[in-house]
């Protein structure tokens, strides 16, 4: 397969607009290429020695999600190519264009044909890629059900797999926190990208003493979020990805109310003033109070602008509740007590953790989850281990000792 060639003349202008995004790709590549080779030299008795070397896997498949289509394509392809592999990338059918733009950027940068390939399609296409005998690795960003299917298909060919799946991450706010930062962190942990972020901290645990003040300010700021056209400078939240997804999110909110949660603000289909947007899939950002750990809105990933707030009393209690989930993608804690911050993070079962911040994902640090949120890492120096295979070489410097 060859690198995807430009398909639409009308893409020239948006491609120029996306050029700045290619700095993300450049950051990933430069980080990877500047890294040591993760190899060892081991001295053995008698002057003999051994060494390890990293070698490419071959053809890698990347399967992307629709919420960060360009970023996910760059996160997977840049380290794969830097490690000497070729990548076949299948974007989500909901967001097919940006991966093609990335292919054009690669080609313009001089990447040889065949190193980055875009294949469009749905589940059947993904299945064919996972089963293909020439594919050595599959890297998926998606939901848990899809991850299980990919893992099963890849296992038949004993292929390496990286899975970045869903999350229902806890954000713990202690009463000694810097409240202003904690409020900003909670808003970023729930309403960034309309809540369509896998690592969002959607279970917000707030120590009981500061709960009223926290809720008052969070509701005030949530109501002030500007919903509408994301190309307008003042807009802070756009539409959800599709009508079925909007209906799914609204269904979660309806069920939460039926189970006893209280909607403090938002949670309804929103119609912006702009008549061009009247048929858009907008949902007003929602804050839920009176939540319990056994509620569906607290247990399951909503993937929309819905914050579930839960009170807690003690550190031991909140740790047990925070870890009581099948997911383990991310977690966060806000406190001025740095010893407690590190202690809590050490006991949280999550792969991406934050202290006094949330939803910061530098490409220099590894990203990936625990439990049913998947395994394997993306970004950072560690990515070399997931896009290469290790070879051990033993060098004998003396005579061969033989039993025969």
C-alpha positions, 0 to 999 in steps of 0.5 A: 500500500502507498501513502495516501495521496491528496484526494480533494483540491478543496483541502488545500486551505484547511491543510495550511490551517492544520500546518501548526498542528504538525508541530505535535508530530514534530515533537513526538518524532524529535522526542523519539529520535533523541532518545538513547536506543534502550540497549544494554551491554553486559560483561560476562566471565572470561572477557565474553559479553552480551548486548541487546539491540532494538529492531523494528516490528515491521508493519504496525496497524493503528486504529483511531477514535473520533474524539482526537483524530489528528492527535491519535494518528500522530501519537501512533504513527510518529513513534512507529516510524521513528522505530523503523516500522511502517504504519497502516492507520484506520481512522474512525468513520466519523472523522476520516479526513484529518488522517489523510491530511497527516499523510499529506504532511508526511509526504510533503516532509519527505517520508517515503511512500509506504511508511504511512498509509491511510485505509478508510472503513468500519469494523470489517476493515479493522478486522481485516487489518487485525487478521492480516498475516503481515501485520506485527502489531495493533494499536487501538484507541477506542472503547472496551468492547472494541478493545476486547475484539481487537485483542481476540483477533490479534491473539490468533496471530500472536501479534503485539497489542497496545490498547488505550480504552475507556475510563471513569477516572476519579478526581479527589479534592481535599479540604486543604486544596487551593480551591480556585485551582481545584475548581478550574481542574474539575472544569477541565477534567469534565468539560474539555472537548465537550467531555468526549475525553477518555481520561476525564475525571468524571467522578469528582470526590469533594471533601464534605467541609468544602462541598457547598462552596465548591458546588456553588462556584462550579455551577456558576462557572459551568453556567457561564460556559459558552456553547456554540460554533467552535470556530468563534473565539469566545466559544468554549464548547461545541457540538457532540459528535453525532445525534445518536451520541447526543441521545446517549448522553441525554439518556445517561442524565435522564437515568441519573435523575431517575436514580436520585441525582440532582441536576444543578445546571445544564443537561439538556439539548441546547439550541444556540442563537445562531440559526445555522446551528439550530440542528446541531448536537449541542448539550449544555454542560451538566453538574450532578449532585446527590450522586452515589457510587452505585449510580449508572452515571458514576459507574459507566463512561458517559463521554459527554459534558457531565460531572458527577460530584460525590462527598467524602470524609476521610482519605482511606474512604475515598481511596477505596471508593475511587478504586472501586471501578473496572477502569484505571486510565487516570486519576487526580488529587488536589491538596496542599499537603504534598506528602498526602498527594504522593501517598494518595497517588501511590494508592490509586489504581490508574496509569495517568495521575495528576497532582494539583492539575488535570488533563495535561498530556505532554508528549514527553511522558508515557500515557496509558491505563490500568485494568480494563482501561487497557495496557501498553503506553503511548508517548515518552521514551517508553514508547520505543519498547512498544514499537520495537522488539528486543534482540539479545546477542551473546559474544564468546571471546574464548574457546567453546566449552562443550559436554560432547 
